[in-house]
Amino acid sequence: MRSIRTKLDKLNISTRMCFCISTLAMLIIFDVEGVLLNAEYLPVLAQLLGPEKEKEIWDITKAGIRGEINWEEGLRRRVHALRGIDYQDAKRIGENLPIMPGAKELCSTLKSAGWKMIAVSGGFTLITDRLKEDLGIDRIFSNELVFKDGKLYDVVMKVTSDKAAAVRPALEEMGAKKKNTVVVVDGANDLKLFSLAEFTVGFCPVDIVKQKADEVIDVRDLSLLLNLLEKKFGNGLATKARIEN
């Protein structure tokens, strides 16, 4: 396993990609928060209720990412702790979470090269629906927040800690092959997705993901993934990158 470590202020990548004609479609599966989005939604939402609530939500979130607590129970605890937040506030914050640096370049390049892209999140439709338009994601799987009288009340859980179970039916429908699939994640709760892919990447990940991933990116710049894809799939995927100091 090798890590990519570089400084963003020294990195300027211009990428040109071509995809050789093939009957084998390529697929990439992304986690969302901490990968496609440069934020964790519920801790940001908790800021509306003050610093103590934000810390409470962050503590539960980090424990879940590290795999220290039952992920499903942790999600319910976080949502219930934020009951009463106004729908318009939740929607506004969700729609304004920052896209991860390099994500637009990566996804645009892969889309042009004919790749299919899936996002799977333990987060919510309020933050994931926008990714179809913003990044060209083909399929998105996520949970749904429940609002009662315009106030946050509960969560409908469609994606559990077994994220692979959420996407597997779609992969079968698409005829996706493991040897042509890439998975990019950051947290311990994402690890079951690795069973779906030939090539696995940890993106600024927790330690257990670093240990199990084929490659690791330690800089919050998703465009760095293009270099790894060229190395892995060079016979069907050509990229040219220029790094200027």
Summary of the structure (lengths in Angstrom):
residues: 245
radius of gyration: 18.0
end to end distance: 25.9
largest distance: 55.4
contacts: 809
relative contact order: 0.22
helix: 44%
strand: 23%
